[in-house]
Amino acid sequence: MKNRYLKGISTNILLLGIVSFLNDLSSEMIIPIFPLFITALGGVGLIFGLVSIVGLIGGLQDSISSILKVLSGHWSDRIGRRKIFVSSGYLTSAGFKLLLSLSTLWQHILVFGSFERVGKGLRTAPRDAIIADSMPEARGKGFGIHRALDTSGAIAGSVLVLLLLLFFWLELEEIAYQIAFYKSIIFIAAIIAFFSLVPLYFVKEGKREPQKIRLRISLKELPERLKLFIMVAALFALANFTYMFFILKAWDAFMPIMPEKESIALVILLYVLFNSFYALLAIPFGTLSDRIGRRKVLIFGYFLFSVTCLGFTFFDSLAAFLVLFPLYGVVYAMVDGNQRAFVSDLSTEELRATALGTFHTMIGLVALPASLTAGFLWQAINPNATFIYGSIISIIAVILFLIFKNYFAD
């Protein structure tokens, strides 16, 4: 099975996968504890009675870098270089992770956590363009390999933070100790992020001629089918709010019935389960999309997200979460890499990074209102309203995809 999935994989794909493995190991040490760190520093409730702090931070994390994605993608096409943007992006993220470990107020998390995503904005579109160019005949497989390595790092990071919790967490009620514990984990994660830069040195970038294009003109030149798909994907992104609400849903269910250490450990284990299914299935679903078409895989992925949200609405037992978190991972395995591959398929080679940047920008811009809406519903009504909202919007995205299916015929 290993030989079948890795046959013909470009060295660039593997190197970028290792970079993403290490960077995601770093990031995913932070992600499972991030909503807990926010609440420990007082980031609970609504601001001005309207905006959820968790929703605001989660939304900004996903969207503050959005404008940089289209700009970095366009500039990468224009000057004919990719690697410099990728390297700068990973370095920026590592630097802000280090600053994040110094946070003493939830406002610090808002600033440092959000600007850490600037690095993602710089690197994502040029990196995805390198991936697409490195495997032009099997992009679904290429993106699947990259997503699998990326998410394997996420699993390793989650497992590492779980081990740190089990061995170093003391049963102390002092909030100062808990904050210090979270900050120590983030500091270790920042150091690992700096090491993720090393494999980038060996990535080989093909020579490309600079393109004499202006951003407005190049956006107009994007194919109509691509613009339509970006609209459908943006609607789905409106449903796909920050992961932190899924974690908080499980934590709220466990906290009243077990000690804090055990409840946090169980939440992290569920998050590991989510990432394990994501990593295990990213390559098969990427390969499947190469065979049967991206559209079919994406439609089912959108539908499965709707079903998963309904599950989080009506069930909150450990047995239910043992099913729902893997389903959440399956959704990402079906959707994340294949959306990028579909954008690459629908774009021209000359404007591929611009197209990918435009796609990521739209998804990022929608992420903020998505998480703000989810947070408001969580605080003002109840958590179940958040997941009902996600289920309804994702079904609408499925219907829209089906209505315009002829535009995306393979």
C-alpha positions, 0 to 999 in steps of 0.5 A: 500500500505504501509503494502504491501511494508514494510511487512517483512522488516529487522530492519537493512534495516530500520536503514541503511535507516534512516542513509542514510536519514539523510546523504542524507538530509545533502548531498542534501542540498549541491548538488543543490547549488554545481555547483553554489558554484563552479562558484561563487568561479571562477570554470568556463571554461576549464583548459589548454583548455581541462578539464572542472572545473565542469566536473573535480570536478563532475567526481572526486567526483564520482570516487576518492573513487572508489578504496576504494570500492573494497578494503573496500569490499574485506577487509570486506569479509576477516575479516568478519566485515561490520559495522566498515567500514560503520561507518568510511565511514559516519564519514569521509564524515561528516568531509570533509563536515565541511572542505568544508564549509571553502572553499575560492577557487574552488581548495578547493572544488576540494580537500574537495569535492572529499575526502568527497567521500572517506567516500562513498568508505569506506562504500558503499560495506560493507553497501550494503552487510549488506542489501543483507544479511538482506533480501536474499529472497527479495533483490530488495525490500530491496534495494528499501526500502533503496534507497527510504529512502535515496532519501527521505532524498534527497528530505528533504535536497533539500526542506530545502535548498530551504526554506533557500534560500527563507527566507534568500537570500538577493537581493545583487549582491556582490559575497562575500555575495553569497559565504557566503550564500553557505558556511553557508548552507554547514556548517549546512549540515555538522552538520546534517551529524554527527547526521546521525551516531547515528542510526548506533549504533543499526545496528546488524551485524551477525557473519561471519567467516573471509575469507582467500582470496587474492584480486587477487584470489577473483576477479578471482573467481567472476562469469563470468556473473557478470563480463559481467554485470559489463562491461555493467553497466560500459558502461552505467556509461560512459553515466551517467555523473554528475548530475551537467550538468542537473542542469546547463542546467536548470539554463542557461535557466532561468538566462537570463529571471528572477532574480537570486533568482527566477532562483536558486529557480526554479532549486532547485524545479526541483531537488526536483521533480527529487528526488521525483519521484526517492523516490516514485518509488524506492520501486515499481521498486525494487519489480517489479524486484523481480517479472519479473527479474532485466534484464528487468527493467535495460534495460528499465531504460538504454533506458529511460536515452537515451530518457531523454538525447534527451529531454534535447538536444532539449528542454529547456522550463519550461514545458519541464523541468517539464517532463524531471526532473521527467523522470531523477528520474524514470531512477534512480529509475529503475537503481540505486538499481536494479543494486546493487541487480543484482550484489548481485544476480550474486555473491556468499555469500562469496564474496558478498562485494568484488563483490559489491565493484568491481561493484562500483569501475568500475562505479566510475573509469568510472565516471571521464572520463564520466564527463570530456568528458561531460564537454569538449563537454559542453565548447568546442562545446555546452551543447547539445553535452553533452546530445547527447553523453549521449544518444548515449552511453546509447543506446549502453549499451542497445544493448550490454545488449540485445546481451548478454541477454541469459547470464542473463536469470532469 
